[in-house]
Amino acid sequence: MNPWDMWKKSFDVWEQTTAKYFEQVMQNPAVLGPAGTLLTAFMKTKAATDRAVAQGWAAIGLATRRDQERALYKLDQIEARLAEVEDRLADLEAPPMRKAAAR
């Protein structure tokens, strides 16, 4: 038998066994409660860190992420309007089709 096939079969057996075990563990309320609490704490810490970083950037006069996103949104709007105006201008500048040229 090919060594790769042997390894693959043993890996598949290991994966199936561990998947069943972890599925049972992850459905256990004794695991889910603390995991949820830990995730909530991490998210609160991240939010506080993000606020502190934004205040730090603002304090030294640099644009925050929100400021940059707002500016990018406005720039996208301006580009869209410019493209629309350029299309209208191109339509106005295009030579009209002459009936004589169609003959």
Buried (B, 14 or more C-beta within 10 A) or exposed (E): EEEEEEEEEEEEEEEEEEEEEEEEEEEEEEEEEEEEEEEEEEEEEEEEEEEEEBEEBEEEEEEBEEEEEEEEEEEEEEEEEEEEEEEEEEEEEEEEEEEEEEE
